[in-house]
C-alpha cells in the first residue's frame, strides 16, 4: 500500500475514532500509522468479521474501515452490514478486488464508502470526511422526521402508515385513540392486527384496505357500513381511504390509511330512517357528503405523499430550488391540481420570483410559462403583509393580487396561496420551530374539487416550510 505525499502539511479533521478490520497485519499497521498522522484515533485492530462486531459493540467507534476479504466464515461485507444494522455505525469498505459481483454485494449493504487498494492518503481522508458528513446528515434527517409528528397529529383524522409487508411504521394520535393501540404497542405489528374491519350486517371480516391498496396499486375505500374493531373489542363505524406509497422507480413500498369516526353520520342516518322523512333527499345528500369526505381524505393522503417525497429527496437534492421544484411537481400530481406555482422572495430588493410551476396539460391550457418573472412586492402590500403574518389566502381578491398571478388562474376555479415560512433574519435557529416569516409562497388552482379549508392550507404551508428547513 502506498501513500505518496507528506502528511505533516495536512490540516486534520476533528479527531475521529476508527476501527480497522484487516487480516493482513502489515497492511493493518500501515493504515493505522497513516490514520494517526491524519489526526484520527484508532480504537482497535482486528482481523475477522466476528471480532469486528464484538469490538464495535464495546468501543463504539465513529467509523469502521472494513476489508472485504477476511478469513473465516464471515467476510467483511456481512460483518459491515451487521454493524450498521445493529449499531448504526458507518462502514467504509477497502479491498484489492473490485470485481462487479463484489461491488454489487457491497452496494446492497448501503456502505458509506469504497476504497480500492492501493490508495493514497488523500483518497482515504476524503472518503472518511464524506462518510462522516453523510452519516451526520442521516441522523439529522431522522431527528427532523420526529418533528413532523405534531403536524400529522393536527390533521384531525386517524393516519396509519405501513411498509410493503404491512407492518405498522407510523400511527398518529387520532388513530391511537380510535383503535385503542398506543404507538409503542402498534409499531412493528401487522396492520391487520391493529386495524381490523368487518361488515355491519353479518360481522364478516373485510380485507384490510392498506393491503388491498398495495395489491391493486391504487387508492381504495372500505365498503359503506364497515366497522372498526378496537384493541378492546369495541366496534366503531368508520370511513377510510387507503393509498399505496411508491418509491422513485415506481415500486410499492407501503401504504397510508386515513380514516375517521363515522358514528355521527350513521346516527343521523338512523334517525332519518326511523322517522321516514325525506328519505330520497337524504340518500342523495349522503352520497354527496361521502364523495366530499373521500376527496378530503385524498387531499390529506396527497400531503403525506409529498412528505415522503421530501424525506427521500432532501438528502439528494443539490439546491433548495431543486427540492422545492420536485415537491411542487409531486404535490400537483398527487392533488390532480389544474396549476401550481412556487415563488421565492428576495428581501434585498423586495421582489418575488416565480421559480417553478406545475401544469395539468391533460385538462387545461395555460399561457406561456412565467418561471423567472419577478413581482414587485411593494406594489401589493396587503397581499404580502398577509402572507408574512403566516396566513394563507383562499381565493384572494383580484384587486390586491399580483397581476402575474391573475393570468395564471381560472375564474371558475378555487385558488389558495400558502406562505413558505422560515426563521426571520437574525432569529435564533431551532430544529423544532419555524418563525412566522414568509420567504416565498405556494399557489394551487383547483377546479371542481372540494373547497379548501384554512387547516388544509396551513398543512401545505407547513410541508413546504419543513422542506426548506430540512435543506438549510
C-alpha positions in Angstrom: 0.0 0.0 0.0 1.5 3.4 -1.0 0.8 6.8 0.5 2.9 9.1 -1.7 2.6 12.6 -0.1 4.0 14.1 3.1 1.3 14.1 5.8 2.7 16.8 8.0 1.1 19.6 5.9 -2.4 18.2 6.3 -5.0 20.1 8.3 -6.7 17.2 10.1 -10.4 16.7 10.5 -11.9 16.6 14.0 -10.5 13.6 15.8 -12.4 10.5 14.7 -12.4 7.1 16.4 -11.9 4.5 13.8 -11.9 0.7 14.0 -9.7 -1.1 11.4 -10.7 -4.6 10.2 -7.9 -6.1 8.2 -6.5 -9.7 8.4 -3.1 -8.7 7.0 -1.2 -7.3 10.0 1.4 -5.4 8.0 -1.4 -3.6 5.9 -3.4 -3.0 9.1 -0.5 -1.3 10.9 0.3 0.7 7.7 -3.3 2.0 7.7 -3.2 2.7 11.5 0.0 4.7 11.2 -1.4 6.8 8.3 -4.7 7.5 10.1 -2.9 8.7 13.2 -0.8 11.0 11.1 -4.0 12.3 9.6 -5.2 13.2 13.1 -7.5 10.3 13.8 -7.6 7.8 16.7 -7.6 4.1 16.0 -9.6 2.3 18.7 -8.7 -1.3 17.7 -7.2 -3.6 15.0 -9.0 -6.8 14.4 -8.7 -9.5 11.7 -12.1 -11.2 11.4 -15.8 -10.4 11.0 -16.8 -11.8 14.4 -14.0 -9.8 16.1 -15.1 -6.7 14.3 -18.7 -7.0 15.6 -17.5 -7.6 19.2 -15.0 -4.7 19.1 -17.6 -2.3 17.5 -20.1 -3.2 20.2 -17.8 -2.4 23.0 -15.7 0.5 21.6 -18.5 2.3 19.6 -16.2 3.9 17.0 -17.3 6.8 14.8 -16.4 4.8 11.6 -15.2 1.3 10.6 -12.7 0.7 7.8 -13.6 -2.9 6.7 -11.5 -5.1 4.5 -13.9 -7.2 2.3 -11.7 -10.3 2.1 -11.5 -11.7 5.6 -10.5 -15.2 6.7 -13.2 -17.2 8.4 -16.9 -17.8 7.8 -17.9 -14.2 7.9 -16.5 -11.8 5.3 -16.3 -8.0 5.6 -19.5 -7.4 3.7 -21.6 -9.5 6.0 -19.8 -8.0 9.1 -20.2 -4.5 7.9 -23.9 -5.0 7.2 -24.5 -6.3 10.7 -22.5 -3.5 12.3 -24.5 -0.8 10.5 -27.9 -2.5 11.1 -27.3 -3.2 14.8 -25.1 -0.2 15.9 -25.8 2.4 13.2 -22.0 2.9 12.7 -20.9 3.9 9.2 -18.8 1.4 7.3 -16.2 2.1 4.5 -15.0 -1.0 2.6 -11.4 -1.4 1.5 -10.3 -4.2 -0.9 -7.9 -5.1 -3.6 -10.7 -6.9 -5.6 -13.1 -4.6 -7.3 -15.0 -7.1 -9.5 -18.6 -6.4 -10.4 -20.1 -9.1 -8.2 -18.2 -7.9 -5.1 -19.3 -4.3 -5.8 -22.9 -5.4 -6.2 -22.8 -7.3 -2.8 -21.2 -4.4 -1.1 -23.6 -1.8 -2.5 -26.6 -3.8 -1.2 -25.4 -3.1 2.4 -25.6 0.7 2.0 -21.9 1.4 2.6 -20.6 4.9 3.3 -17.6 4.5 1.0 -15.5 2.1 -1.1 -11.7 2.3 -1.4 -9.6 0.2 -3.8 -6.1 -0.9 -2.7 -3.5 0.6 -3.1 -4.8 4.0 -2.2 -3.3 7.4 -1.4 -3.8 9.3 1.9 -5.9 11.9 0.0 -8.4 9.3 -1.0 -8.6 7.9 2.5 -9.0 11.3 4.1 -11.7 12.5 1.7 -13.6 9.2 1.9 -13.7 9.4 5.7 -14.9 13.0 5.6 -17.7 12.3 3.1 -18.8 9.2 5.1 -19.0 11.1 8.4 -20.8 14.0 6.8 -23.4 11.7 5.2 -23.9 9.9 8.5 -24.5 13.1 10.3 -26.9 14.2 7.6 -28.9 11.0 8.0 -29.0 11.4 11.8 -30.3 15.0 11.4 -32.9 13.9 8.9 -34.2 11.2 11.3 -34.5 13.8 14.0 -36.4 16.1 11.7 -38.9 13.3 10.9 -39.9 13.2 14.6 -40.6 16.9 14.4 -43.3 16.3 11.8 -45.4 14.1 14.2 -47.2 17.2 15.5 -48.1 18.2 12.0 -49.6 14.8 11.2 -51.4 14.7 14.6 -53.0 18.1 13.8 -54.9 16.7 10.7 -57.7 15.5 13.0 -58.1 12.1 11.3 -56.6 8.8 12.0 -53.5 8.0 10.0 -51.6 4.7 9.9 -48.6 4.1 7.6 -47.2 0.6 6.8 -44.2 -0.8 5.0 -44.6 -3.2 2.0 -45.1 -6.2 4.3 -48.0 -4.5 6.0 -46.0 -3.8 9.2 -47.1 -0.5 11.0 -44.4 2.1 10.8 -46.4 5.2 12.0 -49.7 5.8 13.8 -50.8 9.3 14.8 -52.6 10.3 18.0 -56.2 10.2 16.5 -55.5 6.7 15.1 -54.3 5.6 18.6 -57.5 7.0 20.1 -59.8 5.3 17.6 -58.1 1.9 17.6 -57.1 1.7 21.3 -53.5 0.8 20.3 -50.7 3.1 21.6 -47.8 3.8 19.3 -45.5 1.7 21.4 -47.9 -1.3 21.0 -48.7 -0.8 17.4 -45.3 -0.1 15.8 -43.9 -3.3 14.4 -47.3 -5.2 14.3 -49.1 -6.3 11.2 -51.7 -3.8 10.1 -54.4 -6.5 10.2 -54.0 -6.8 14.0 -54.2 -3.0 14.6 -56.8 -2.0 12.0 -59.5 -4.8 11.8 -62.7 -4.2 9.9 -65.9 -6.2 9.4 -69.3 -5.8 7.8 -72.1 -4.3 9.9 -74.6 -6.8 8.6 -73.0 -10.2 9.3 -69.7 -9.5 11.1 -67.6 -11.0 8.3 -64.0 -9.7 8.1 -63.2 -7.1 5.4 -59.8 -7.2 3.6 -57.5 -4.7 5.2 -57.6 -1.5 3.0 -53.9 -0.9 3.3 -53.0 -4.4 2.0 -55.7 -4.1 -0.7 -54.4 -0.7 -1.9 -50.9 -2.3 -2.3 -52.3 -5.4 -4.0 -54.3 -3.3 -6.6 -51.7 -0.5 -6.7 -54.4 2.2 -6.5 -56.3 4.1 -3.8 -59.2 2.2 -2.3 -62.1 2.8 0.2 -63.6 0.3 2.5 -67.3 -0.6 1.9 -70.1 1.6 3.4 -71.2 0.5 6.9 -68.0 -1.2 7.8 -66.9 -1.3 11.5 -63.5 -1.0 13.2 -62.8 -3.5 15.9 -60.7 -1.7 18.6 -58.0 -3.4 20.7 -60.5 -4.0 23.5 -63.2 -5.4 21.2 -65.4 -2.3 20.9 -66.9 -1.6 17.4 -66.7 1.9 15.8 -68.3 2.8 12.4 -65.6 4.4 10.2 -64.9 5.6 6.7 -61.4 5.4 5.2 -59.2 5.8 2.2 -56.0 3.7 1.7 -53.3 4.7 -0.8 -50.2 2.8 -1.9 -46.8 4.5 -1.3 -44.3 4.4 -4.1 -40.5 4.9 -4.3 -39.0 6.8 -7.3 -38.7 3.7 -9.5 -42.5 3.0 -9.2 -42.2 0.1 -6.7 -44.8 -0.1 -4.0 -43.1 0.3 -0.6 -46.0 0.7 1.8 -49.5 2.1 2.3 -51.2 5.0 4.1 -54.7 4.7 5.7 -56.6 7.8 6.5 -59.9 7.2 8.5 -62.4 8.9 10.7 -65.2 8.0 13.2 -68.5 7.7 11.3 -70.8 7.5 14.3 -72.3 10.9 13.9 -73.3 10.3 10.3 -74.7 6.9 11.0 -76.7 8.2 13.9 -78.2 10.9 11.7 -79.0 8.3 9.1 -80.8 6.0 11.6 -82.8 9.0 12.9 -83.9 9.9 9.5 -84.8 6.3 8.5 -86.8 5.9 11.7 -88.9 9.0 11.0 -89.1 8.2 7.3 -88.6 11.9 6.4 -87.4 12.9 3.0 -85.7 9.5 2.6 -84.8 10.1 -1.1 -83.3 13.6 -0.4 -81.3 12.2 2.5 -79.8 9.4 0.4 -78.7 11.9 -2.3 -77.2 14.2 0.3 -75.4 11.3 1.9 -73.7 10.3 -1.4 -72.6 13.9 -1.9 -71.1 14.0 1.6 -69.3 10.8 1.1 -67.8 12.0 -2.1 -66.6 15.2 -0.4 -65.1 13.2 2.5 -63.3 10.8 0.2 -61.8 13.7 -1.7 -60.8 15.4 1.6 -59.1 12.1 2.7 -57.3 12.0 -0.7 -56.1 15.6 -0.1 -54.6 14.5 3.2 -53.1 11.4 1.6 -51.6 13.6 -1.1 -49.9 15.7 1.6 -48.5 12.5 3.1 -47.1 11.5 -0.3 -45.4 14.9 -0.6 -43.9 14.5 2.9 -42.5 11.1 1.9 -41.1 12.6 -1.3 -39.4 15.3 0.7 -37.9 12.7 3.1 -36.4 10.9 0.0 -35.2 13.9 -1.9 -33.8 16.1 0.9 -30.6 14.0 1.0 -30.1 14.0 -2.8 -31.3 17.5 -3.9 -28.3 19.8 -4.7 -30.2 23.1 -4.3 -33.2 24.5 -2.5 -34.8 25.3 -5.8 -34.4 21.7 -7.0 -36.0 20.4 -3.8 -39.0 22.8 -4.0 -39.5 22.2 -7.7 -39.6 18.4 -7.1 -42.0 18.8 -4.2 -44.3 21.1 -6.2 -44.5 18.6 -9.1 -45.3 15.8 -6.7 -48.0 18.0 -5.0 -49.6 18.9 -8.3 -49.8 15.3 -9.5 -51.0 14.0 -6.1 -53.8 16.6 -5.9 -54.6 16.3 -9.6 -54.4 20.1 -9.5 -55.0 22.4 -12.5 -52.0 24.5 -11.9 -49.4 25.1 -9.1 -46.6 27.6 -8.7 -43.7 28.3 -6.3 -42.3 31.8 -5.6 -39.2 32.8 -3.6 -38.8 36.3 -2.0 -35.7 38.5 -2.3 -35.8 40.7 0.8 -32.9 42.9 -0.5 -34.9 44.3 -3.5 -38.4 43.4 -2.2 -39.2 41.2 -5.2 -40.8 37.7 -5.5 -39.5 35.5 -8.3 -41.5 32.5 -9.7 -39.0 29.6 -9.6 -41.3 26.6 -10.5 -44.7 25.7 -11.9 -46.8 22.6 -12.4 -49.4 22.5 -15.3 -52.0 19.8 -15.7 -51.9 19.7 -19.5 -54.5 16.9 -19.8 -57.4 19.1 -18.9 -56.3 22.7 -19.0 -54.3 25.1 -21.3 -52.4 27.9 -19.6 -50.4 30.8 -21.0 -46.7 30.5 -21.7 -44.5 29.7 -18.6 -43.9 32.5 -16.2 -41.0 30.9 -14.5 -38.3 33.5 -13.8 -40.7 36.5 -13.8 -40.4 38.9 -10.8 -43.1 40.6 -8.8 -42.6 44.0 -7.1 -43.8 43.1 -3.6 -44.1 46.8 -2.6 -46.9 47.2 -5.2 -49.1 44.6 -3.4 -48.6 45.3 0.4 -51.9 43.9 1.5 -51.3 40.6 -0.3 -47.8 40.1 1.0 -48.3 41.5 4.6 -51.0 38.9 5.0 -48.6 36.1 3.9 -45.8 37.4 6.1 -48.2 37.0 9.1 -48.1 33.3 8.4 -51.7 33.3 6.9 -52.9 31.7 3.7 -55.0 33.3 1.0 -58.1 31.3 -0.1 -59.4 33.0 -3.3 -57.6 36.3 -2.7 -59.5 39.4 -4.0 -58.4 40.2 -7.6 -57.8 43.9 -6.7 -54.9 43.0 -4.3 -53.5 40.0 -6.1 -50.3 40.5 -8.2 -51.2 40.8 -11.9 -48.8 37.9 -12.7 -51.0 35.6 -10.7 -54.2 36.8 -12.3 -53.0 35.5 -15.6 -52.4 32.0 -14.1 -55.8 31.3 -12.6 -59.2 30.3 -13.9 -62.1 32.5 -12.5 -64.2 29.3 -12.1 -61.5 27.6 -10.0 -60.6 27.9 -6.4 -57.1 29.4 -5.7 -55.1 29.1 -2.5 -51.8 30.8 -1.8 -49.8 29.5 1.2 -46.7 31.1 2.7 -43.3 29.2 2.9 -42.1 30.1 6.4 -38.5 30.1 7.7 -36.6 31.8 10.5 -36.7 35.6 10.4 -33.3 37.3 9.7 -31.3 37.4 12.9 -33.6 34.9 14.7 -32.0 32.0 16.6 -32.2 28.8 14.6 -34.2 25.9 16.0 -35.0 22.5 14.6 -38.4 22.3 16.3 -39.7 25.8 15.4 -40.4 27.9 12.3 -40.6 31.6 12.9 -43.5 33.5 11.2 -41.5 34.9 8.3 -42.5 34.3 4.7 -39.7 33.6 2.3 -41.9 32.6 -0.5 -45.3 31.2 -1.4 -47.0 28.1 -2.9 -50.1 28.6 -5.2 -52.6 25.9 -6.1 -55.5 26.2 -8.6 -58.3 23.5 -8.4 -61.5 23.2 -10.5 -64.4 21.1 -9.4 -62.7 19.9 -6.2 -63.9 20.2 -2.5 -63.2 23.7 -1.2 -60.0 24.1 0.7 -60.1 24.9 4.4 -57.7 27.1 6.4 -56.4 24.0 8.2 -55.6 22.3 4.9 -53.9 25.4 3.6 -51.9 25.6 6.8 -50.7 22.0 6.3 -49.5 22.8 2.8 -47.6 25.8 4.2 -46.0 23.6 6.9 -44.9 20.9 4.5 -43.0 23.3 2.2 -41.7 25.2 5.2 -40.2 21.9 6.5 -38.7 21.2 3.1 -36.8 24.5 3.2 -35.7 23.9 6.8 -34.5 20.3 6.1 -32.4 21.6 3.2 -30.9 24.5 5.2 
